[in-house]
Amino acid sequence: MINAIIIDDEPYCCESLTTLLHRYCPQVNIADTCFSGASALQAIKVKEPQLVFLDIEMPQMNGFELLQKLPEIKFQLVFTTSYDQYAIKAIRFSALDYLLKPIDRDELQRAVQKAIQHVQQPLPQQFEILLQKMKAPAMTIQKMALPTVEGLQMIAVDSILSCCSNSNYTTLLTKDKQKIIASRTLKEIEEMLEEYSFLRVHHSFLVNLNEVDKYIKGEGGYLTMSDGSTVPVSRSRKELLLKKLQPHKH
């Protein structure tokens, strides 16, 4: 059994999640249900849960503010949220788990299974990245957390040269010649990096525009990156690429 606490200011959301857990996740014991950040702080201290379902949008103290008040985080964490693009992007950036309301049974089972399998506790760096991403302007965030087959890898955003789609995985090529295989689709990586200088130049490729060395003409053409590697450009994305590379040219 795994002990869990549900934190949500809306009682019906707590009831709904409790019902789903009882019915589909019998390995989860609900140790407490909290309707505010203040009561949750006390419950976490007393009950020492292994898993916390945390609502993001709460009055007085939201989910992120609650995390900042904890001296340390010694539990698996699953955020529950209504669709909030900004919050979800921050959570993805830190590679933490989330469920969209109304919560889907299959997604809940997957999240619980992941929490049970995850023997290691969430890394402090993940929370640091998450809180920075929530508080600071986009361009000041230096690192992102990437789930890989081995675990989690922290990577500096500006060290990425290009990203290549590999079915449900993405291979990231870095300046120091690393090839990181992330358990994320290229579309997900693209969404995470859209506020930075990254551009999808091909169905299968995303590049860091700051690291483009040359554009070689052709039907679509191709790019030579700062490390000498090449990336194809699709015909449909060529015009947008040239606009980005020559912003002052009319």
HELIX and SHEET records of a PDB file:
HELIX    1   1 PRO A   11  TYR A   24  1                                  14    
HELIX    2   2 GLY A   37  LYS A   47  1                                  11    
HELIX    3   3 GLY A   63  LYS A   69  1                                   7    
HELIX    4   4 GLN A   85  PHE A   93  1                                   9    
HELIX    5   5 ARG A  105  GLN A  117  1                                  13    
HELIX    6   6 PRO A  124  LYS A  135  1                                  12    
HELIX    7   7 ALA A  138  THR A  140  5                                   3    
HELIX    8   8 VAL A  157  SER A  159  5                                   3    
HELIX    9   9 LEU A  186  MET A  192  1                                   7    
HELIX   10  10 LEU A  209  GLU A  211  5                                   3    
HELIX   11  11 ARG A  235  LEU A  245  1                                  11    
SHEET    1   A 5 VAL A  28  CYS A  34  0                                        
SHEET    2   A 5 ILE A   2  ILE A   7  1                                        
SHEET    3   A 5 LEU A  51  ASP A  55  1                                        
SHEET    4   A 5 GLN A  76  THR A  81  1                                        
SHEET    5   A 5 ASP A  97  LEU A 100  1                                        
SHEET    1   B 2 LYS A 143  PRO A 147  0                                        
SHEET    2   B 2 LEU A 152  ALA A 156 -1                                        
SHEET    1   C 5 LYS A 179  ALA A 182  0                                        
SHEET    2   C 5 TYR A 169  THR A 174 -1                                        
SHEET    3   C 5 ILE A 160  ASN A 166 -1                                        
SHEET    4   C 5 PHE A 205  ASN A 208 -1                                        
SHEET    5   C 5 PHE A 198  HIS A 202 -1                                        
SHEET    1   D 3 VAL A 212  ILE A 216  0                                        
SHEET    2   D 3 TYR A 222  MET A 225 -1                                        
SHEET    3   D 3 THR A 230  PRO A 232 -1                                        
END                                                                             
